Amino acid sequence: MSEESTIWVVVEDVPESTSISGARDSIDTGGGFGSRITEKLSSAIKKRVQIDAFTLKTQISGLVKVVGDVFNQAEQQTGMKLSEVEVSLEINAEGQVSLMGTGSKVSNKGGITLKFTRQ
């Protein structure tokens, strides 16, 4: 990949979670003596990867077309003009663009926010 046709993106690489299990012994005086304990450990590692600029351009162009269709469809179906659409995107290590949903899991992630306004 040549330097001009690539873009650096910081992504989170989430490795497989590891499980640690064991049993309590006589040192533990709390309740549940003898019961098994299982703890799942997982951590996300941020890394910097190069993605193909053409792939990213193609993905975002498709999104722009869909947003344009949403503007037109809103006017055709309701007779009202949609004046603005704001979308948040996430880019993975392969250059795939995904719309970010709502909820606490994505609120602390980075991404791209695009605001489309009808002229």
C-alpha positions, -999 to +999 in steps of 0.1 A: +000+000+000+015+033-009+014+062+016-008+084-005-036+058-008-038+049+028-053+065+060-042+057+095-070+048+118-069+040+156-090+009+163-098-012+193-087-047+191-106-068+216-089-101+222-108-132+233-118-129+269-101-153+293-118-170+322-102-176+355-120-201+376-112-217+410-127-228+442-127-213+476-106-229+502-105-229+540-089-195+542-121-178+530-145-176+559-173-159+538-205-175+526-207-200+498-178-221+510-168-246+484-186-229+455-168-223+422-158-188+412-155-178+376-142-144+365-140-132+329-112-109+320-112-089+288-093-058+278-093-037+246-061-027+230-059+004+209-038+001+178-030+022+147-037+005+114-036+016+078-067+013+057-071+018+020-084+053+012-104+041-018-123+015+004-131+043+029-142+066+002-165+040-013-181+032+021-187+069+029-201+076-006-226+048-001-237+064+032-240+098+016-263+083-011-285+067+015-287+100+035-298+118+003-325+092-003-337+097+033-341+135+026-361+128-006-382+100+009-392+121+039-405+148+016-423+124-007-440+104+020-450+133+044-448+164+023-424+179+049-388+187+043-362+170+065-338+198+072-309+180+089-295+145+096-267+137+119-250+103+119-221+089+139-198+065+122-172+040+133-145+027+111-130-008+117-095-020+108-107-033+074-121+001+064-157-008+069-179+021+079-207+014+104-234+036+119-230+038+157-260+030+177-271+045+210-265+032+245-238+032+271-215+008+253-208+032+224-210+065+243-173+065+252-160+054+218-144+077+193-158+080+158-168+104+131-199+125+133-213+138+100-240+165+099-260+167+066-281+199+061-305+204+033-297+235+012 
